[in-house]
Structure formats: structure tokens, C-alpha cells
Amino acid sequence: MWSLILPSLVAGCLAGFSGGLLGVAALRLRLSALGYAMAHAAFAGAALGLWLGLPPLLTAFILALAVAALLGPISEKTGLPVDSILAILFPLTMALGFLFIALTPGLPLTSPALTLFWGSLLGVGWTDVFVLSGLALVTTGFMVFFRREVWASLVERRLAEEAGIPARWILWALLFLLGASVAGSMRLVGGLLVYVMLFLPASSAAQLVLDLNRQFLLAPVFGVITTAGGVGLSFWADLPVATAIALTSCGLF
């Protein structure tokens, strides 16, 4: 039993930690559409992989990261808020996903492209743990080494830029890390509920403390607690893991 639950539990705690940490930034930037857009970008990537005969989970991760990397530059180029860019990318990537599926004959409902929507507890292995460990390490390192720049860029970007802080690059890096976190967590909770790991721990922390620095400390703890509790509830009550994590996160909020 532990050979099944341990990878999922460790991966869930890592995803909850990164999601909680980055969720504070997402909440501050009001990126409510991020989870939806990144989920469908990964879905389109997986469908493209199936059509081209490539590993669908690899192409899903690559396309999600590509979209995350382009969010900041497109927003700066067009002058539109990032949330508006996400609203444009959402139907585009969804349409591309269904297009690639239509071009792939005999695609079963158990296809990896479709299971990215609802996640899979048993589909999580030690490779996913390794990827999420790397994401958690990079995210934590970025937040620690650039904590003053991140705080200033989130609180008042214009004043931060006048003080010589590269707020644009800081925000672009945050958007990329957010996209990577979403893409890395989709194997576990699926695209439909991945935003739970971003926004609910951060929202719960914001209910308790107003100070942004304390929110950055508290939200990852809530993310780990709710994700670990959700994985345990999933095994105990025989529930889908994404549903269990969502229920524990909503219960904490």
C-alpha cells in the first residue's frame, strides 16, 4: 500500500508547498484565470503529442511552460493585463486541443490527454516527485533571494521601478514559475482543480494575516496540510484525489 501512496503523498506535499507559495503572488496579481488557461495549454500539448506520436505528458509540460514564458512579454507588447491575455489563450488552447484530438483517430477516453483534466493518484510516480522537488527548490530559492524585489513588485510596481528594481523581470519570472507549478501539478490533481492548490491556501492565509510576508510563510504550510490531508482522504474514503484535496482546502478556508 505504501508503495502506492508514498509517491502521491510526497508529490502532493511538494505541489501544495509550491502552489501555496506562488498562490500568494497569483492572488495579489489577480490571476484567477491562470489555472484554467494553463490547464488547457497542457491539454493542447498532450493532444499535440498524441497526434505527432510523441510522449503526451512531455509535450503537455513543454507547451504549458511555453505559454507561461510568453504571458509577460505578450502583456507588455499589447498593453493588456495578464488576466486578459489568459482569457484570450483559454479558448485558443482549448480549440487547439480538440483540433488535435479530432485529427488523432481512435482516441480512447482514458487517453493521457484527457486524464490531464481530472488527474490520477496512481499515475504519480517518483519521476513526478523529482520534477516537483526541482520546482519547489527553484521557487523557494527565487522567493528567498529576491524577497525584497518580489515584495516591492507586488505591492507597488511603479515605485519599485523608480527605485531601480527590475519589476518587469520579477513579475515575468513569477508568471513562469506559476505556469511551471500548474503544469507540474496536473498529473496529480488534474487541470480542472489545479487552481485549488494555488488560490485556496493563499486565500486562507489572507483571511488570517494581512502582512504579505506572513502570507508567504503561512500559505505553503496550508498547502502542504490540505494536500496531504486530501491524499489521505482519497485513500481512506476511496474518492478521486482532486476532489479530496478540493474538499480539504475548502474546509480549511
Salt bridges, closest charged atoms under 4 A:
GLU76 OE2 - ARG157 NH2 2.60
GLU76 OE1 - ARG168 NE 3.80
ASP128 OD1 - ARG187 NH1 3.66
GLU161 OE2 - ARG157 NE 3.12
